[in-house]
Amino acid sequence: MKNFIILLVTLLTTLPSIAQDITGQWNGILKVQGTQLRLVFNVTKTENGFSSTMDSPDQGAKDIPVTNTTFENPKIKFEVTNARIEYEGQLSGNEIIGTFKQGGQEFPMNLSKNAIEKDVIKRPQEPLKPYPYYSEDVSFKNTKANISLAGTLTLPKKDGIFPVVILITGSGPQNRDEELLGHKPFLIISDYLTKNGIAVLRYDDRGIGQSTGDFETATSADFATDVESAMTYLKTRKEINKNKIGLVGHSEGGLIAPMVASKSKDVNFIVLLAGTGIQGDKLLLLQQALIAKANGVPQTDINESIQTNSKLFEMVVKSDDNSKLKADLTDKLNELLKNTPSTEIPGGMKKEAFISMQVNQISSPWMVYFMKFNPSTILEQVTCPILAVNGEKDLQVPSKENLSAIKKALTKGGNLNVTTKEFPNLNHLFQECETGSPNEYATIEQTFSPIVLEEITTWIKTQTE
């Protein structure tokens, strides 16, 4: 999951400040979980003080009005109210030493009149061009959704006929490399497989990168139609062995792959990378408890949070009317938070705004579908060979619970060509790690375990020989 700054246009107002020249361009780098975002505050003098705009070049955003710009030497503050962004710092020569705040989170960030370069992140596994294989940017249509999906097809050689895999991303908006926190796991996987004689198609999620469509309103079932469209496209390519098309899904992608395979005989094999085997609501509760524990949250607080979320999730699972669900969730959260002081509401938000935000998140189309969906019902219908692998320290899709559920469902359906394997000391991204906490993802140089790369490649080659 990724957290990026929210950039919303607000009305521009200013407050009086002490007359001192702080005008000009102030540059900073916001570092959040391994992601670096350049931010620029452009300050101008007005009759009553100062006004500002904010740019986020890496997000393609420019001239966002800053709601309030205040300066009381040496203190300076920028506020973008609707986005819940605050920056507070102290002027020191040509530098401002300060803190960026949003949504209850704080990050140190200094601003300078000079241009600032991003830190170079070490990702030693990333391949460098020119690649020793053929790579082509492609696009294909999902006629059901009336959208176009853009991606990259890599072939061991430009000419020939090759087995192929389609890479399916995990939850959240992902580009074709499944890029997150400075890592590009799908680029690594694609590079390794292609070098070993297997063609790979990876593509930007709908509404992301160069793909069209609306990501926010889509569910796992919608994403499954994108995979089906990718298969249809591959069957038009003369370089592809149409009898050797496989699916490799990570996390939610490991939920989507069986959905597609259960309906199509064209899927020759599946690899589930941290795929889910238990129902979504149960998985989320387990995930929350494990991550909180790894982050040092007291067990009493964890128990209280799980108890609360269990009630909310149960309402989602039992709902069949989204409007009523939103109303019921609002009532329930008001009841749960009625004695909570405003000072304890995250990010200093008003209670009503916080409740509204929570309700919209819990009742979103994707979340409702995910919570209600039980992967075992689909896995029982899958007949092609399956390899399911997990990291022992995966806290997002816990290994033992999900691998056992996957194997049980496949066995129940009569599929005997099933291999499951747990890898020690690996997290949800298949990185060698200490605790498995998502907080470690960005700090680890390794993007994807070479041992797992070799394991899945060997297994795929066995299926395609």
N, C-alpha and C positions, 0 to 999 in steps of 0.2 A: 504494500500500500504506500502511496506517496502523498506527502503534504507539501503543497506549493503555496506561495503567498497568493491571496485572493485580491484581484485588482478590480475595483468597482469605481465607476465615475461618480463623484459627489459634487455638491455645490461648493464653490470656492468662497471662503470668507477669511478675513484676517483679523488679528487682534493687535492692539498697539504694542510696540516694543521699544526698547531703548535705541536711540539713533546711533547705530554703528554699522559699518559696511560689512555685511556677511553675504552680500549678493554674489551670484555666480553659480557655478556648477560644483556640486559636492558628490564625489564618487565613493561607492562602497561595494563590498562583496558580502552577501548574506550566505552563511554556510549552515545548511539544515540537513542533517542526516546524510552527509556525504555529497549533497547537491550544492553547487555554487551558483548563486544568482547575482548578477550585477544590478545594483540599484543606483539611480542618480536622482538627486534632489536639485531642482533648478530654482534658485531663490532670486526674487526681484524686489526692488524697493517700491513702496506705494506711499500715498499721502498719510496713511494711518499706521504704517509699519512695514510689514513684509508679506508677500504672498509667494506661493511655491507650486510647482508641479513635480510629479514624480515619473521617472521612466524605469521600465524593467526591460532592458534590451534583449535579454535571453528569452523573454516571453513575448517579444514583439509588441510591447505596450509602451506608449509614449504620451506625454503631456496629460497624465492623470492628475486632476486637480487635488491639491492637498487642502483639506477642509480648514485647518488652522495652522498657522506658522507663528510661533511665539519666540521671542528672544529677550532674555533678561541676563545680560552679560555676567558670567560666561555661559549661562544655561540656554540651550536651544531645544525646541520641541516641534516636531511635525506630527500632524494627526490626519489620517484618512478614515473618517468616522465610520462610514458604512462598511468598510472592509475590516474594521476593528484593528487598524494598524496605528501604532504609535512608535515614534522614534524620539528618544531623549538622550541628550549628550551635553558635553561641556566643550566650549571652544578653547583650543590651545594652539595659537598661531594659525597655521594653515591646515589644521586637523581638528576634527570633532571626535572626542572619545565618548562612545555611547552604547546604547542598547536598543535593539529592534524588538518590538513586542507585537504579537498577534495571537488572538484566540487563546489567551492564557499562557502562551509560551514566550520565553524570552531568549534572545540570542545576542551575544556581543557583536557589535559591528561598528567599526570606525569609519569616518568619512574623511576624504581628503580632496583638496583642490587639484591634486595630480591624478592622472589616469592610474587605475589599479588593475593589475593583471591577475587572473585566476591562478590558484595553485595548480600545479600539474599533479594529477592523481595517478598513482602507479597502478596500472592494470596490466601486468606482464603477459597475460594470456591473450590479449587482443591481437588478432592478426594484422599485419601491415600490407598494404597494397604495394606492388601488384600481387594478386593472389595466384597460386599455381593451379587454377581451375577457371572455368568459365562462369561469369556472373552477369546476370541480366535483370534490369529493372522491368517489372511487368505490372499489368493491371488486369482485372477481370471483374465481371458483373455478378452481383447477386440480384437476379431478376425478381425474386420474391420480395425483397426489401427495396428494390429499385435504387440500389447504391452501387458504387464502384470501389473496389478494394485494390490498394496498391501495395506491391511487395517486391521481393527479390527472389529470383530462382537461380540457384547455383547448380552447376553440372560438373562432374569430374572432368569432362572434356566437352568441347563444343559439339562434336559429332559422336553419336553412339546412342545406345538405348540403355537406360539406367533405372534401377529401383528408386523410389522417391519417398520422402516423408514430408508431411505438412506439420509445421510447428504451431502449437496452439497456446496462446499466452494465458497467464494467470489473471486474477481479478484486478480491476482498476484499469484505467486507460493506458495501453501499452503500444509502443511502436514495434516495428518488425524485429528489432533486436531485443525486445522485452526489456528495454533500458530502464533501470531504476538504480538510484543511489550511486551513480557513477559506474555501474556494471552493465554489461551487455551480454547476458547469458546466451541468448539465442544466436548471437553472432559467433560466440565460441563454439556452441553445439553445431551450428551449420558448417562452420569452417572444418571442424574435426570430421564430421560425417562425410562431407564432400571430398575431403582428402582421402577418405577410405572407400571411395567408389559409390557413394549414395547421394543422389540428387536431393536437394532440400528447397522447399518453398516456405518462406516466412513472409508475413504481411502485417501492415499497420492495422490495428483494430479499427472498426468502423468509427468515423468521426475523428480519427487521430492521424497525425502526419498527413499523408497524401490520400488517405481513404475518405470517402464521403459517408454521410449518414449521421445518425444521432446516437452517440454512445450512452448518454444519460438515461434514455428511456428503454434501453435494450436489456434483455434478460439472457441467461445462459442459453435458453432455447433459441433466441434470435442469433446469438453468436454461433450456434450449431449450424444454422443455415449459411453462415459465412464460410464455414469449413466445407460444407457440401458444395458450395460454389467454387471453392478452390479445387476440389476434386474434379468437378466438371471441367474446369479450365485445364487441369493437367492432362486430362484425357484427349485434349486437342493437340498436345505437343508430341511431335514425332520422336523426341528424345526419351520419352517416358515409357517404361514398361507398365502397361495399364493393369497388369495382373499382380503388380508388386507395389501397391500404394499403401503406405502406413501412416498412422497418426501418432505424433508425440506431443502429449499435453502436459503442461506444468500447472500444478495447483488447480485452479478452476478449469484450466485446459484439460486436466485429467478427469474432470467431471463431464466435460463437453465431448471428448473423444468417444467414450462409450455410447453417448446419445446418438452420435452419427453412425457408429458401427452397428448399433442395434437395428438400424433401418436400412443399411446398405451392405450388400454383398461385395461391393468394390473395395472395402477396407480389408486389406490382407493381414494386418497386424497392428497392435497398439502398444505404445510405451507410456506408462503413467508415471510421471515424475512428481512425487508428493501429491498424487491424486486422492480425492476424497472417497471414503467408503461409508461414512455415517451421515445422517440427516443434518442439514445446514444449521438448524437452531442448536442442536447438540454440539456440533463442531465449534460454533462460535463461543459457546459457554466454556468448553474445554480449552479453547485457544486463549480466551481472556484470563482464565485462572492461571494457566501455565506461564503466560508472559508476565502477568502481574507478580507472580511468585519469583520469577527470574530477576525482576527489577526491584525486588526487595520490599514489595508491598506487604504489610502485616496480614496474617491469615484471617484475622477477624474482619478486616476491610474487604478482603477478597470474598469471604463468605457472604458478606452483606451485599456486595455488588452482584454476585452471582444470583442471590436470592431475588434481587430487584429485576435483573435482566431476564431471569427465568419467567417471571410474571409477564413482562412486556413481550417476550418472544412467543409465549403461549398464546397471547392475544393475536399475534400476527399469524401464527400457524392455523388458528381456528377461524380466522376472518375469511369472508367471501365478498365483502363490500368495502372498498378502499376508503370511501368517504366516512363511513361509520367507524372504520379502523382508526382513522386520523382523530376523529372526535373522541373515541374511547381512549386512545393513547394520551391525548391531551389531558383528559380528566384524570387518568391514572398518574401521570407525571405531576400534575398539580397537587394531587393527594400526597404523593411521595415526597414532594419538595415543600409542602406547606409550612413546615417548621424550619426550613433551611434558610439561614441568614443570607442576605444578598451578597455579603462579603465572601461567601463560600461558593458562589456561582462561578464557574470557570470563565476566565477572561474578563471578569468584571462586567459580564453581560447582564442585562435585565432578565429577570426570571422568565417573563413571557417570551422574550426573544430566544432564550436558551431552550425552552420547552419546544418552541416552534421548530428550531433547528433539529432537535433530537427526533421529533415526530416525522419530519420530512425525510430524515435519513433512514429511520427504521421502516417507514412505509413506502420507500422508493420501490419501483417495479423490480429492480434487480434484487434488492434485499428480501422482499416478500417471496419472490420465486425461490431464491437460494435457501431461505429458512424452511420452506415447505418441501423442498426437493429431497428425496431419499435416493441416493445413487444406487443402492442395492436393487431397486426395481428395474433399473435399466441394465445393470451389470449381469443380471440373470438372463438377459436376452442376447448377450454378446457371445458369439461362437468362435471368433478368430483368436489366434494366439495373443496372449497378453503378458507383458513384463511390467510389474509394478515395483517401484523402488522408492525408498524413503531414507532420510537421514535420521539417525537415532536421536539427535538433539533438535529435531524439528518441533517447534512450539506452535506453529500455525496449523499444520496438519499432522498432529501427533502420529508417530510411526506405528506403534503397536496396535492402537485402536483401529486405524484406517486400513492398514495392510491386512489385518485379520478379517475385517468386514468385507474387504474387496475379495479376498480368497473365498470366504464363506458364500458370498453371493454368486460368484462364478461357478463354484462347485455345485451349488444348488441348481443352477441352470444347466448343468451337465458339461461345462467347459473344463476339460482336463488339461488343456495346453496352457497352463498358468504358472508363471514364475514370479515369486515375490522375494525381495531382498532388502534387508535393513543394513545401512552403512554406518559404522560407528563414527562418532565425533563430527557428523555433518549436520548442518542446519537446513532450513526450508529452501534455501537457494543452492544447496549442495556445496557449501563452502566448509572447509575445515575450520572449526570454531571452538570457543571455550564454553559458553553457556547455551547457545542457540537463540539468544534474545535478538529480536530485530534491530536493537540498538547497535549490534556488532556488525551488521551487514556492510555498512559503508566503510568501516575501518579495516576490513579484511582485504588484502590485496588480491587474493585468489577469487576468481569469479565463479568457477565451476570445477569440482573435483576431477582431476585426470583419471582417477580410478573408476568413477562412475561413467565418464565419457567412454572409456575402454569397454566397460561392461555392457553398456547399451549398444555400442557399435558392434561388438562381437555377437550379441543376441540378434540384432537386426540382420546382420550378414547371414546368420544361420537361417533366418526366415526367408531370405531372398535368394538363396543359392539354388 
